Amino acid sequence: MDHPFFGKTQHSFNPGRTGFTLVELAVAIAMVAALLALVGEMIVFARLASRTMQQQAALDQDADNLLDRITGLPWETIQPGADFSDSLPRAFIDGLAGLTWDVVVTEETDPILAKRITVRLSRPVRGNREQPTVRLTAWLYQPAGEAR
């Protein structure tokens, strides 16, 4: 048979025989197996990333709720060194079970009386993986009409 660019070509296969050889079939199976392994690893990684993002979002929400609860307390009860576990509802504290949390209150007097409230919330360390930590800060200003 004449090819327009390469001249005469010869076929190395038997024209009466169709199908794949065992080597071709083995190579195809190996390629499919490698692709399936890669896709499986990608699925596992995507699930891990999704779970991590969900845990981080839940931690963010818990820290935001804790900060909201504390800033909702009366001005006089929000003091540096205060233990807020007695001031918050027991059900709310129970919802933070398994988390490490602390609250730092700093009083500022210049130029006006204010309290800086920082909430830090983290999960316990598992193995050698670093666990996410959320830190939120809010400023609470003295209510109008109250004396220093």
C-alpha positions in Angstrom: 0.0 0.0 0.0 1.4 3.4 -0.9 1.3 6.2 1.7 1.3 9.8 0.4 4.2 10.9 2.6 6.1 7.7 3.6 5.9 5.7 0.4 5.3 2.0 0.7 4.1 0.7 4.1 3.9 -2.8 5.3 1.6 -4.1 8.0 3.2 -6.3 10.6 -0.1 -7.9 11.7 -2.0 -10.7 10.2 -4.9 -9.1 8.2 -7.2 -12.0 9.0 -6.7 -11.7 12.8 -8.5 -9.1 15.0 -8.3 -8.2 18.7 -5.7 -7.2 21.2 -2.5 -9.1 22.2 -2.0 -10.0 25.9 0.7 -7.3 26.2 -1.7 -4.6 24.9 -4.4 -5.8 27.3 -2.0 -5.9 30.3 -0.8 -2.3 29.5 -4.3 -1.1 29.2 -5.3 -2.7 32.5 -2.2 -1.2 34.2 -3.1 2.3 32.9 -6.7 2.0 34.1 -5.5 0.7 37.6 -3.0 3.7 37.9 -5.8 6.1 37.0 -8.2 4.6 39.5 -5.5 4.8 42.2 -4.9 8.5 41.5 -8.6 9.2 41.5 -9.0 7.4 44.8 -6.3 9.5 46.4 -7.9 12.6 45.1 -11.2 11.6 46.6 -9.6 10.9 50.0 -7.8 14.2 49.9 -10.9 16.1 49.0 -12.9 14.5 51.8 -10.2 15.4 54.3 -10.1 19.0 53.1 -13.9 19.2 53.3 -13.9 17.8 56.9 -11.1 20.2 57.9 -13.1 23.1 56.5 -16.3 22.0 58.3 -14.4 21.7 61.6 -12.8 25.1 61.1 -16.2 26.7 60.3 -17.7 25.1 63.4 -14.8 26.4 65.5 -15.2 29.9 64.1 -18.9 29.8 64.9 -18.3 28.6 68.5 -15.7 31.4 69.0 -18.2 33.9 67.7 -21.0 32.6 69.9 -18.7 32.7 72.9 -17.6 36.3 72.2 -21.3 37.3 71.7 -22.2 35.7 75.0 -19.5 37.5 76.9 -20.1 40.9 75.3 -23.7 40.5 76.3 -22.9 40.3 80.0 -23.3 43.4 82.2 -20.4 45.8 82.0 -19.4 45.4 85.6 -19.0 41.6 85.3 -16.5 41.8 82.5 -13.3 42.2 84.4 -9.7 41.2 83.7 -9.0 37.8 85.2 -12.7 37.0 85.5 -13.9 33.3 85.3 -16.7 33.4 82.8 -17.7 29.8 83.1 -20.0 30.7 86.0 -21.5 33.7 84.1 -22.5 31.7 81.0 -25.3 29.2 80.7 -24.4 25.6 81.6 -25.8 24.3 78.3 -23.5 26.7 76.4 -20.4 25.6 78.4 -21.3 21.9 77.8 -21.4 22.7 74.1 -17.8 23.7 74.2 -16.8 20.3 75.7 -13.6 19.0 74.2 -12.4 22.4 73.2 -9.8 24.5 74.9 -11.0 28.1 75.5 -9.8 31.1 77.3 -11.0 34.7 77.6 -8.6 37.7 78.2 -10.1 41.0 79.2 -7.9 44.1 79.1 -9.2 47.5 80.3 -8.2 50.6 78.3 -8.7 54.1 79.7 -7.1 56.3 77.0 -8.9 58.1 75.4 -12.1 56.6 76.7 -12.9 53.7 79.0 -13.2 50.5 77.0 -12.6 46.8 77.5 -10.8 44.6 74.9 -12.1 41.1 75.0 -10.1 38.3 73.3 -11.5 34.8 72.9 -9.2 31.9 71.9 -10.7 28.6 71.1 -8.8 25.5 69.9 -9.2 21.8 69.6 -7.0 19.4 71.5 -3.8 18.2 69.8 -4.1 14.8 68.1 -0.9 13.1 67.3 1.6 15.4 65.7 -1.0 17.4 63.7 -1.4 21.0 64.6 -5.0 21.7 65.4 -6.7 24.9 64.3 -7.0 27.8 66.7 -9.5 30.7 66.4 -8.8 34.1 68.1 -11.4 36.8 68.0 -11.2 40.2 69.6 -14.0 42.7 70.3 -13.9 46.2 72.0 -16.6 46.9 74.5 -17.1 50.6 75.3 -18.6 51.9 78.6 -22.3 52.4 78.2 -23.5 56.0 78.0 -24.5 57.6 81.3 -22.3 55.4 83.5 -19.5 57.1 85.5 -15.9 55.9 85.4 
